[in-house]
Amino acid sequence: MRSLGSLPKPVLIIEALGMALLGIAWLSLKGYINLPAPFNGTTWGIAMVFLGILFMLPAAVALIWGMGQNLAPLLFKTPDKTKPSQEKDSDHDANH
């Protein structure tokens, strides 16, 4: 996975929502913006921070999964049972 642009669109949308929610929570907690009455409290600000982080986790998991597939492809691919085995004794084996 080379960039964030290679992530699926739903994951990117959820990531953007998480970043926006974190930004709104920070602005609200610092007092730069006033949210409507039910959301204008410290408890809601902390809840928005946790929700924003939760929204950003799928993109992090997708990026880590893609890096893992690129770095260790043998761990993620199942072996083909249809191919014949290449295991035959060679002349250089020590057990002869």
Helices and strands as residue ranges (DSSP letters): G 4-6, H 9-30, G 37-39, H 42-71, H 73-76
